Amino acid sequence: MASTSAAPSVRRVLPLVAPALFLEGAMFTVLAPLLPHYERELELGPAATGLLSAAFPAGALLFALPAGALAARLGGKRAMLLGLALLSLASIAFGLAPTPALLDAARFAQGCGAAAIGAAGLTWVAAVAPAHQRATALGTLLGLAPAGALLGPPLGALAVALSPALLFALIPALALALAAGMARLPDGAPPQEERRSPAALAARGARGETAWSLWLVLLPATALGLVYYLGPLRLDALGASAALIAVVFVVAGGSEALLNPLLGRVADGRGVRWPVLLRLPLMAAPIALLGSLGTLPALAAALVLGGAASACFWPAGSVRLHRLVERAGVGDGHAFALFNLCWSGGQIVGSAGAGALSSLSGAAAPCLATAAAMVATAALLARQPA
């Protein structure tokens, strides 16, 4: 029998889903100050340290599609509760892990939990948001994971000062408080009994649109990977202190979090292509100049503008994916699983690709290539219907 519960208002769901995505973002970056700690305490070599650093994004990448399938089958709320439970258990294990292998396994599980939280949260909000407000709501959520990432390094430093076990024991308490509030709300809609396979997105009629929608997520994620890899190195080379580097990225992340909901409103009113077209001058120029600017103020400004301007793609990509899966008859969770898959993959491509290309052709090469891809994408998008 279909549920008779009224669909919850997005105003009730968003205040609970938003902190969950904020927590997910913080867990992504919390390791940075902890790496030297574990390197000393466990006598980790470079390879072991690199493996520990890669464990979280690897978990998020590999669990992205299963997380989407889970959200599509169970509904956003129940998938969110499972994701919070997994992140909580993995965090306890990480804080108590005595060996490198257990640390890697716990960190990988944290990434899996984060993937589940991301797919479930976006699925849930998309289900309860009215169509004319969906891009605004999704844009708000998509700004919170980067904003949460700003909190991660201070939390990691606190864990070093106090105790990793103590700090990570607080994560289940936060998750339990969120889960208690979420338990009072029904899903926006009961899970669909009959859904087509995600393979429908690769059907001949949808293949090109699917690839294009995924590209609108992969490209800005690649740009952010470039910014977060090359930015600190360039600032350090120009004499910036660790505090100044932190301030630059806090401002960039905060600007992105503020821009996402604003650009979502533009997408709701004018179509999903307009956020991209309106931000083009703030997007391509600073990315292109990252590898060549020679003064601290200019480089800091370019990093802030480049990181914030990449947010112009998020509402376009997420809303296009949502519309696509609606037409294909595939569950919403699959759309946001693909979103997470492209985001994780883009981060890896942006950082690792920039490192490889910089070693061959200098720091300017990956910046110019990424900026050129952004300009070409915006030009193609301008020729398409809203």
MARRO-973997 format. One record per residue (C-alpha): residue in three letters; x, y, z; residue number from 0. Coordinates in steps of 0.1 Angstrom, whole numbers, plus 2048, in hexadecimal, padded with zeros to 3 digits. Example, Ala and Ser with C-alpha at 12.3 -4.5 7.8 and 13.67 -1.06 7.14 Angstrom:
<drenlos>
res=ala&xx=87B&yy=7D3&zz=84E&n=0;
res=ser&xx=889&yy=7F5&zz=847&n=1;
</drenlos>
This chain:
<drenlos>
res=met&xx=800&yy=800&zz=800&n=0;
res=ala&xx=80D&yy=822&zz=7F7&n=1;
res=ser&xx=817&yy=838&zz=814&n=2;
res=thr&xx=7FE&yy=852&zz=81E&n=3;
res=ser&xx=818&yy=868&zz=82F&n=4;
res=ala&xx=81A&yy=88B&zz=821&n=5;
res=ala&xx=83A&yy=893&zz=80F&n=6;
res=pro&xx=850&yy=8A8&zz=826&n=7;
res=ser&xx=858&yy=8CB&zz=81C&n=8;
res=val&xx=87A&yy=8D2&zz=80F&n=9;
res=arg&xx=87D&yy=8EB&zz=82B&n=10;
res=arg&xx=87B&yy=8CF&zz=844&n=11;
res=val&xx=892&yy=8B7&zz=832&n=12;
res=leu&xx=8AD&yy=8CF&zz=828&n=13;
res=pro&xx=8B8&yy=8DA&zz=84B&n=14;
res=leu&xx=8BF&yy=8B6&zz=854&n=15;
res=val&xx=8CF&yy=8AA&zz=833&n=16;
res=ala&xx=8E5&yy=8C9&zz=831&n=17;
res=pro&xx=8F9&yy=8C2&zz=851&n=18;
res=ala&xx=8FD&yy=89E&zz=845&n=19;
res=leu&xx=90E&yy=8A9&zz=825&n=20;
res=phe&xx=922&yy=8C3&zz=838&n=21;
res=leu&xx=92F&yy=8A6&zz=84E&n=22;
res=glu&xx=937&yy=892&zz=82F&n=23;
res=gly&xx=94C&yy=8AE&zz=821&n=24;
res=ala&xx=95E&yy=8B3&zz=842&n=25;
res=met&xx=967&yy=88E&zz=843&n=26;
res=phe&xx=976&yy=891&zz=820&n=27;
res=thr&xx=991&yy=8AA&zz=82B&n=28;
res=val&xx=996&yy=8A1&zz=850&n=29;
res=leu&xx=9B4&yy=88B&zz=848&n=30;
res=ala&xx=9CC&yy=8A6&zz=83D&n=31;
res=pro&xx=9DA&yy=8AF&zz=860&n=32;
res=leu&xx=9D8&yy=88B&zz=86B&n=33;
res=leu&xx=9EE&yy=87D&zz=850&n=34;
res=pro&xx=A0F&yy=889&zz=860&n=35;
res=his&xx=A02&yy=87C&zz=881&n=36;
res=tyr&xx=9FC&yy=859&zz=874&n=37;
res=glu&xx=A1C&yy=85B&zz=860&n=38;
res=arg&xx=A30&yy=85F&zz=880&n=39;
res=glu&xx=A1B&yy=849&zz=897&n=40;
res=leu&xx=A19&yy=82B&zz=880&n=41;
res=glu&xx=A39&yy=832&zz=86D&n=42;
res=leu&xx=A27&yy=833&zz=84B&n=43;
res=gly&xx=A3C&yy=837&zz=82C&n=44;
res=pro&xx=A32&yy=84C&zz=80D&n=45;
res=ala&xx=A1F&yy=830&zz=7FD&n=46;
res=ala&xx=A0B&yy=827&zz=81C&n=47;
res=thr&xx=A03&yy=84C&zz=822&n=48;
res=gly&xx=9F7&yy=850&zz=7FF&n=49;
res=leu&xx=9E1&yy=831&zz=802&n=50;
res=leu&xx=9D1&yy=83F&zz=822&n=51;
res=ser&xx=9CB&yy=861&zz=811&n=52;
res=ala&xx=9BB&yy=850&zz=7F3&n=53;
res=ala&xx=9A4&yy=838&zz=807&n=54;
res=phe&xx=987&yy=850&zz=80D&n=55;
res=pro&xx=983&yy=85C&zz=7E8&n=56;
res=ala&xx=987&yy=838&zz=7DD&n=57;
res=gly&xx=96B&yy=82E&zz=7F3&n=58;
res=ala&xx=955&yy=84A&zz=7E7&n=59;
res=leu&xx=95D&yy=842&zz=7C3&n=60;
res=leu&xx=957&yy=81D&zz=7C4&n=61;
res=phe&xx=938&yy=820&zz=7D9&n=62;
res=ala&xx=928&yy=83C&zz=7C5&n=63;
res=leu&xx=913&yy=826&zz=7AF&n=64;
res=pro&xx=908&yy=80D&zz=7CA&n=65;
res=ala&xx=8FF&yy=82B&zz=7E0&n=66;
res=gly&xx=8E9&yy=839&zz=7C4&n=67;
res=ala&xx=8D8&yy=817&zz=7BF&n=68;
res=leu&xx=8D2&yy=815&zz=7E5&n=69;
res=ala&xx=8C2&yy=838&zz=7E5&n=70;
res=ala&xx=8AC&yy=82F&zz=7C7&n=71;
res=arg&xx=8A0&yy=80F&zz=7D7&n=72;
res=leu&xx=89C&yy=81A&zz=7FB&n=73;
res=gly&xx=894&yy=83E&zz=7F7&n=74;
res=gly&xx=8A9&yy=85C&zz=802&n=75;
res=lys&xx=8A1&yy=85B&zz=828&n=76;
res=arg&xx=8A9&yy=836&zz=82E&n=77;
res=ala&xx=8C8&yy=837&zz=819&n=78;
res=met&xx=8D3&yy=856&zz=82C&n=79;
res=leu&xx=8CF&yy=845&zz=84D&n=80;
res=leu&xx=8E4&yy=827&zz=841&n=81;
res=gly&xx=8FF&yy=83F&zz=834&n=82;
res=leu&xx=901&yy=851&zz=856&n=83;
res=ala&xx=903&yy=82F&zz=868&n=84;
res=leu&xx=920&yy=824&zz=851&n=85;
res=leu&xx=933&yy=845&zz=855&n=86;
res=ser&xx=92F&yy=843&zz=87A&n=87;
res=leu&xx=93B&yy=81F&zz=87E&n=88;
res=ala&xx=958&yy=826&zz=866&n=89;
res=ser&xx=962&yy=846&zz=87A&n=90;
res=ile&xx=963&yy=833&zz=89A&n=91;
res=ala&xx=979&yy=818&zz=88A&n=92;
res=phe&xx=990&yy=833&zz=87B&n=93;
res=gly&xx=995&yy=844&zz=89D&n=94;
res=leu&xx=99E&yy=823&zz=8AD&n=95;
res=ala&xx=9B1&yy=812&zz=891&n=96;
res=pro&xx=9D4&yy=807&zz=89D&n=97;
res=thr&xx=9E2&yy=7FC&zz=87B&n=98;
res=pro&xx=9E6&yy=80B&zz=858&n=99;
res=ala&xx=9D0&yy=7F0&zz=849&n=100;
res=leu&xx=9B3&yy=7F7&zz=861&n=101;
res=leu&xx=9B7&yy=81C&zz=85B&n=102;
res=asp&xx=9B5&yy=818&zz=836&n=103;
res=ala&xx=996&yy=801&zz=839&n=104;
res=ala&xx=985&yy=819&zz=850&n=105;
res=arg&xx=98C&yy=837&zz=83A&n=106;
res=phe&xx=980&yy=824&zz=81C&n=107;
res=ala&xx=95F&yy=81C&zz=82F&n=108;
res=gln&xx=95C&yy=841&zz=838&n=109;
res=gly&xx=95D&yy=849&zz=812&n=110;
res=cys&xx=942&yy=82F&zz=80C&n=111;
res=gly&xx=92C&yy=83F&zz=827&n=112;
res=ala&xx=932&yy=861&zz=819&n=113;
res=ala&xx=927&yy=855&zz=7F6&n=114;
res=ala&xx=907&yy=847&zz=805&n=115;
res=ile&xx=900&yy=868&zz=817&n=116;
res=gly&xx=906&yy=87D&zz=7F8&n=117;
res=ala&xx=8F0&yy=868&zz=7E1&n=118;
res=ala&xx=8D4&yy=864&zz=7FC&n=119;
res=gly&xx=8D4&yy=889&zz=805&n=120;
res=leu&xx=8D1&yy=895&zz=7E1&n=121;
res=thr&xx=8B7&yy=87B&zz=7D9&n=122;
res=trp&xx=8A2&yy=884&zz=7F7&n=123;
res=val&xx=8A3&yy=8A9&zz=7F1&n=124;
res=ala&xx=89B&yy=8A4&zz=7CC&n=125;
res=ala&xx=87D&yy=890&zz=7D6&n=126;
res=val&xx=86E&yy=8AA&zz=7ED&n=127;
res=ala&xx=877&yy=8CA&zz=7DB&n=128;
res=pro&xx=85D&yy=8D8&zz=7C2&n=129;
res=ala&xx=86A&yy=8D8&zz=79E&n=130;
res=his&xx=86D&yy=8FE&zz=79D&n=131;
res=gln&xx=883&yy=8FE&zz=7BC&n=132;
res=arg&xx=897&yy=8DE&zz=7B6&n=133;
res=ala&xx=8B7&yy=8EF&zz=7A8&n=134;
res=thr&xx=8B7&yy=907&zz=7C5&n=135;
res=ala&xx=8B5&yy=8EC&zz=7DF&n=136;
res=leu&xx=8CF&yy=8D6&zz=7CE&n=137;
res=gly&xx=8E6&yy=8F3&zz=7C9&n=138;
res=thr&xx=8E4&yy=8FA&zz=7EF&n=139;
res=leu&xx=8ED&yy=8D6&zz=7F7&n=140;
res=leu&xx=909&yy=8D5&zz=7DD&n=141;
res=gly&xx=91A&yy=8F3&zz=7EE&n=142;
res=leu&xx=91A&yy=8E2&zz=810&n=143;
res=ala&xx=932&yy=8C6&zz=80A&n=144;
res=pro&xx=94D&yy=8DF&zz=7FF&n=145;
res=ala&xx=944&yy=8F5&zz=81D&n=146;
res=gly&xx=947&yy=8D7&zz=834&n=147;
res=ala&xx=969&yy=8D0&zz=825&n=148;
res=leu&xx=975&yy=8F0&zz=834&n=149;
res=leu&xx=96E&yy=8E2&zz=857&n=150;
res=gly&xx=981&yy=8C2&zz=851&n=151;
res=pro&xx=9A5&yy=8CF&zz=856&n=152;
res=pro&xx=99D&yy=8E0&zz=877&n=153;
res=leu&xx=98C&yy=8C0&zz=883&n=154;
res=gly&xx=9AB&yy=8AC&zz=879&n=155;
res=ala&xx=9C2&yy=8C4&zz=88C&n=156;
res=leu&xx=9AB&yy=8C1&zz=8AA&n=157;
res=ala&xx=9AE&yy=89B&zz=8A8&n=158;
res=val&xx=9D4&yy=89D&zz=8A8&n=159;
res=ala&xx=9D3&yy=8B4&zz=8C6&n=160;
res=leu&xx=9BA&yy=89F&zz=8DA&n=161;
res=ser&xx=9B6&yy=87C&zz=8CD&n=162;
res=pro&xx=9A9&yy=86D&zz=8AC&n=163;
res=ala&xx=994&yy=854&zz=8C0&n=164;
res=leu&xx=983&yy=870&zz=8D3&n=165;
res=leu&xx=97D&yy=886&zz=8B5&n=166;
res=phe&xx=96F&yy=86B&zz=89F&n=167;
res=ala&xx=959&yy=85E&zz=8BB&n=168;
res=leu&xx=946&yy=87F&zz=8B8&n=169;
res=ile&xx=93B&yy=876&zz=894&n=170;
res=pro&xx=922&yy=85C&zz=89F&n=171;
res=ala&xx=913&yy=874&zz=8B8&n=172;
res=leu&xx=90D&yy=88E&zz=89C&n=173;
res=ala&xx=900&yy=874&zz=885&n=174;
res=leu&xx=8E8&yy=867&zz=89F&n=175;
res=ala&xx=8DA&yy=88A&zz=8A5&n=176;
res=leu&xx=8D4&yy=88E&zz=880&n=177;
res=ala&xx=8C4&yy=86C&zz=87D&n=178;
res=ala&xx=8AC&yy=873&zz=89A&n=179;
res=gly&xx=89F&yy=891&zz=887&n=180;
res=met&xx=89D&yy=87F&zz=866&n=181;
res=ala&xx=88A&yy=862&zz=875&n=182;
res=arg&xx=86C&yy=879&zz=87A&n=183;
res=leu&xx=869&yy=881&zz=855&n=184;
res=pro&xx=85C&yy=86A&zz=83A&n=185;
res=asp&xx=86C&yy=866&zz=819&n=186;
res=gly&xx=861&yy=87F&zz=7FF&n=187;
res=ala&xx=851&yy=863&zz=7EB&n=188;
res=pro&xx=851&yy=83D&zz=7F0&n=189;
res=pro&xx=86B&yy=82A&zz=7DB&n=190;
res=gln&xx=85F&yy=821&zz=7B9&n=191;
res=glu&xx=855&yy=7FD&zz=7B6&n=192;
res=glu&xx=85F&yy=7FB&zz=791&n=193;
res=arg&xx=87D&yy=80E&zz=784&n=194;
res=arg&xx=891&yy=809&zz=765&n=195;
res=ser&xx=8B5&yy=7FE&zz=766&n=196;
res=pro&xx=8CF&yy=81A&zz=767&n=197;
res=ala&xx=8DA&yy=80B&zz=745&n=198;
res=ala&xx=8BD&yy=81F&zz=737&n=199;
res=leu&xx=8D3&yy=83E&zz=73A&n=200;
res=ala&xx=8EA&yy=82E&zz=720&n=201;
res=ala&xx=8CE&yy=828&zz=707&n=202;
res=arg&xx=8D4&yy=836&zz=6E4&n=203;
res=gly&xx=8BC&yy=853&zz=6E9&n=204;
res=ala&xx=8CA&yy=85D&zz=70B&n=205;
res=arg&xx=8EF&yy=855&zz=707&n=206;
res=gly&xx=8FB&yy=877&zz=6FB&n=207;
res=glu&xx=8E7&yy=88A&zz=715&n=208;
res=thr&xx=8F3&yy=874&zz=730&n=209;
res=ala&xx=917&yy=879&zz=727&n=210;
res=trp&xx=912&yy=89F&zz=724&n=211;
res=ser&xx=901&yy=8A0&zz=747&n=212;
res=leu&xx=91D&yy=88C&zz=757&n=213;
res=trp&xx=937&yy=8A3&zz=746&n=214;
res=leu&xx=927&yy=8C1&zz=757&n=215;
res=val&xx=92F&yy=8B1&zz=778&n=216;
res=leu&xx=951&yy=8A2&zz=76F&n=217;
res=leu&xx=95F&yy=8C2&zz=762&n=218;
res=pro&xx=95B&yy=8D9&zz=780&n=219;
res=ala&xx=966&yy=8BC&zz=797&n=220;
res=thr&xx=986&yy=8BA&zz=782&n=221;
res=ala&xx=98A&yy=8E0&zz=785&n=222;
res=leu&xx=987&yy=8DE&zz=7AB&n=223;
res=gly&xx=9A0&yy=8C2&zz=7AC&n=224;
res=leu&xx=9B8&yy=8D8&zz=799&n=225;
res=val&xx=9B2&yy=8F5&zz=7B0&n=226;
res=tyr&xx=9B6&yy=8E1&zz=7D0&n=227;
res=tyr&xx=9D6&yy=8D0&zz=7C2&n=228;
res=leu&xx=9E8&yy=8ED&zz=7B2&n=229;
res=gly&xx=9DB&yy=909&zz=7C7&n=230;
res=pro&xx=9ED&yy=901&zz=7E8&n=231;
res=leu&xx=A0E&yy=8F8&zz=7D6&n=232;
res=arg&xx=A0E&yy=919&zz=7C3&n=233;
res=leu&xx=A05&yy=92E&zz=7E2&n=234;
res=asp&xx=A21&yy=91D&zz=7F5&n=235;
res=ala&xx=A3A&yy=923&zz=7D9&n=236;
res=leu&xx=A31&yy=948&zz=7DC&n=237;
res=gly&xx=A37&yy=949&zz=801&n=238;
res=ala&xx=A14&yy=945&zz=80F&n=239;
res=ser&xx=A11&yy=938&zz=833&n=240;
res=ala&xx=9FB&yy=91A&zz=83C&n=241;
res=ala&xx=9E3&yy=932&zz=84C&n=242;
res=leu&xx=9E0&yy=947&zz=82C&n=243;
res=ile&xx=9DB&yy=928&zz=817&n=244;
res=ala&xx=9BF&yy=91D&zz=82E&n=245;
res=val&xx=9AE&yy=940&zz=82C&n=246;
res=val&xx=9AF&yy=93F&zz=806&n=247;
res=phe&xx=99E&yy=91E&zz=804&n=248;
res=val&xx=985&yy=926&zz=820&n=249;
res=val&xx=97A&yy=945&zz=80C&n=250;
res=ala&xx=979&yy=931&zz=7EB&n=251;
res=gly&xx=964&yy=915&zz=7FB&n=252;
res=gly&xx=94D&yy=92E&zz=80C&n=253;
res=ser&xx=948&yy=940&zz=7EB&n=254;
res=glu&xx=93F&yy=91F&zz=7DA&n=255;
res=ala&xx=926&yy=916&zz=7F5&n=256;
res=leu&xx=915&yy=938&zz=7F2&n=257;
res=leu&xx=915&yy=937&zz=7CC&n=258;
res=asn&xx=905&yy=915&zz=7C8&n=259;
res=pro&xx=8E2&yy=91E&zz=7D5&n=260;
res=leu&xx=8E2&yy=940&zz=7C3&n=261;
res=leu&xx=8EB&yy=92F&zz=7A2&n=262;
res=gly&xx=8D1&yy=915&zz=7A9&n=263;
res=arg&xx=8B6&yy=930&zz=7AA&n=264;
res=val&xx=8C3&yy=93D&zz=789&n=265;
res=ala&xx=8C0&yy=919&zz=77B&n=266;
res=asp&xx=89C&yy=917&zz=788&n=267;
res=gly&xx=892&yy=937&zz=778&n=268;
res=arg&xx=8A6&yy=939&zz=758&n=269;
res=gly&xx=8B1&yy=915&zz=751&n=270;
res=val&xx=8CF&yy=900&zz=75B&n=271;
res=arg&xx=8E7&yy=90E&zz=741&n=272;
res=trp&xx=8E6&yy=932&zz=74E&n=273;
res=pro&xx=8FB&yy=92C&zz=76E&n=274;
res=val&xx=917&yy=920&zz=757&n=275;
res=leu&xx=914&yy=93D&zz=73E&n=276;
res=leu&xx=911&yy=958&zz=758&n=277;
res=arg&xx=931&yy=94C&zz=76A&n=278;
res=leu&xx=947&yy=946&zz=74C&n=279;
res=pro&xx=95D&yy=965&zz=751&n=280;
res=leu&xx=963&yy=95C&zz=775&n=281;
res=met&xx=96A&yy=938&zz=76D&n=282;
res=ala&xx=982&yy=935&zz=750&n=283;
res=ala&xx=99A&yy=952&zz=756&n=284;
res=pro&xx=9A5&yy=94A&zz=77A&n=285;
res=ile&xx=9A9&yy=925&zz=772&n=286;
res=ala&xx=9BE&yy=92D&zz=754&n=287;
res=leu&xx=9D5&yy=944&zz=768&n=288;
res=leu&xx=9DA&yy=92E&zz=787&n=289;
res=gly&xx=9FB&yy=920&zz=779&n=290;
res=ser&xx=A0B&yy=941&zz=76F&n=291;
res=leu&xx=A01&yy=95C&zz=788&n=292;
res=gly&xx=A20&yy=968&zz=79B&n=293;
res=thr&xx=A12&yy=97C&zz=7B8&n=294;
res=leu&xx=A00&yy=971&zz=7D7&n=295;
res=pro&xx=9E2&yy=988&zz=7D5&n=296;
res=ala&xx=9DB&yy=980&zz=7B1&n=297;
res=leu&xx=9DF&yy=95B&zz=7B6&n=298;
res=ala&xx=9C9&yy=95B&zz=7D5&n=299;
res=ala&xx=9AE&yy=96E&zz=7C2&n=300;
res=ala&xx=9B0&yy=956&zz=7A5&n=301;
res=leu&xx=9AC&yy=938&zz=7BD&n=302;
res=val&xx=98E&yy=947&zz=7CD&n=303;
res=leu&xx=97D&yy=950&zz=7AC&n=304;
res=gly&xx=987&yy=92F&zz=79C&n=305;
res=gly&xx=97A&yy=919&zz=7B8&n=306;
res=ala&xx=95A&yy=92D&zz=7BD&n=307;
res=ala&xx=953&yy=930&zz=797&n=308;
res=ser&xx=955&yy=90B&zz=792&n=309;
res=ala&xx=934&yy=909&zz=7A6&n=310;
res=cys&xx=922&yy=916&zz=788&n=311;
res=phe&xx=921&yy=8F3&zz=779&n=312;
res=trp&xx=913&yy=8E1&zz=797&n=313;
res=pro&xx=8EE&yy=8EB&zz=794&n=314;
res=ala&xx=8EF&yy=8E5&zz=76E&n=315;
res=gly&xx=8FE&yy=8C3&zz=771&n=316;
res=ser&xx=8E8&yy=8B7&zz=78E&n=317;
res=val&xx=8C7&yy=8C3&zz=780&n=318;
res=arg&xx=8CE&yy=8B5&zz=75D&n=319;
res=leu&xx=8D6&yy=893&zz=76D&n=320;
res=his&xx=8B6&yy=895&zz=781&n=321;
res=arg&xx=8A1&yy=89D&zz=762&n=322;
res=leu&xx=8B2&yy=882&zz=74E&n=323;
res=val&xx=8AB&yy=866&zz=767&n=324;
res=glu&xx=887&yy=871&zz=76B&n=325;
res=arg&xx=882&yy=86D&zz=745&n=326;
res=ala&xx=895&yy=84C&zz=745&n=327;
res=gly&xx=880&yy=83E&zz=761&n=328;
res=val&xx=89F&yy=838&zz=777&n=329;
res=gly&xx=89F&yy=83F&zz=79C&n=330;
res=asp&xx=8AC&yy=861&zz=7A8&n=331;
res=gly&xx=8C7&yy=850&zz=7BC&n=332;
res=his&xx=8D8&yy=844&zz=79D&n=333;
res=ala&xx=8DB&yy=868&zz=790&n=334;
res=phe&xx=8ED&yy=874&zz=7B0&n=335;
res=ala&xx=902&yy=855&zz=7B1&n=336;
res=leu&xx=90F&yy=85E&zz=78E&n=337;
res=phe&xx=914&yy=882&zz=79C&n=338;
res=asn&xx=929&yy=875&zz=7B8&n=339;
res=leu&xx=93C&yy=85D&zz=7A1&n=340;
res=cys&xx=945&yy=87A&zz=78A&n=341;
res=trp&xx=94E&yy=891&zz=7A7&n=342;
res=ser&xx=966&yy=878&zz=7B6&n=343;
res=gly&xx=975&yy=86F&zz=794&n=344;
res=gly&xx=979&yy=894&zz=78B&n=345;
res=gln&xx=98B&yy=89B&zz=7AB&n=346;
res=ile&xx=9A4&yy=87F&zz=7A4&n=347;
res=val&xx=9A8&yy=88A&zz=77F&n=348;
res=gly&xx=9AD&yy=8AF&zz=789&n=349;
res=ser&xx=9C8&yy=8A8&zz=7A3&n=350;
res=ala&xx=9DA&yy=88B&zz=794&n=351;
res=gly&xx=9D7&yy=897&zz=771&n=352;
res=ala&xx=9E3&yy=8BA&zz=77A&n=353;
res=gly&xx=A01&yy=8AA&zz=78C&n=354;
res=ala&xx=A0A&yy=895&zz=76E&n=355;
res=leu&xx=A06&yy=8B0&zz=754&n=356;
res=ser&xx=A18&yy=8CA&zz=76A&n=357;
res=ser&xx=A36&yy=8B3&zz=76B&n=358;
res=leu&xx=A37&yy=8B1&zz=745&n=359;
res=ser&xx=A2D&yy=8D4&zz=73A&n=360;
res=gly&xx=A2D&yy=8EB&zz=759&n=361;
res=ala&xx=A11&yy=8F7&zz=76F&n=362;
res=ala&xx=A00&yy=90D&zz=755&n=363;
res=ala&xx=9F8&yy=8EF&zz=73E&n=364;
res=pro&xx=9DC&yy=8DF&zz=753&n=365;
res=cys&xx=9CD&yy=901&zz=75C&n=366;
res=leu&xx=9CB&yy=90B&zz=737&n=367;
res=ala&xx=9BD&yy=8E9&zz=72D&n=368;
res=thr&xx=9A2&yy=8EA&zz=748&n=369;
res=ala&xx=998&yy=90E&zz=740&n=370;
res=ala&xx=996&yy=905&zz=71B&n=371;
res=ala&xx=97F&yy=8E8&zz=723&n=372;
res=met&xx=969&yy=8FF&zz=738&n=373;
res=val&xx=966&yy=919&zz=71C&n=374;
res=ala&xx=95E&yy=8FE&zz=702&n=375;
res=thr&xx=944&yy=8EF&zz=719&n=376;
res=ala&xx=933&yy=910&zz=720&n=377;
res=ala&xx=932&yy=918&zz=6FB&n=378;
res=leu&xx=921&yy=8F7&zz=6F3&n=379;
res=leu&xx=909&yy=8FB&zz=70F&n=380;
res=ala&xx=8FF&yy=91E&zz=702&n=381;
res=arg&xx=8F3&yy=90D&zz=6E2&n=382;
res=gln&xx=8DD&yy=8F5&zz=6F3&n=383;
res=pro&xx=8B9&yy=8FB&zz=6FF&n=384;
res=ala&xx=8B4&yy=903&zz=724&n=385;
</drenlos>
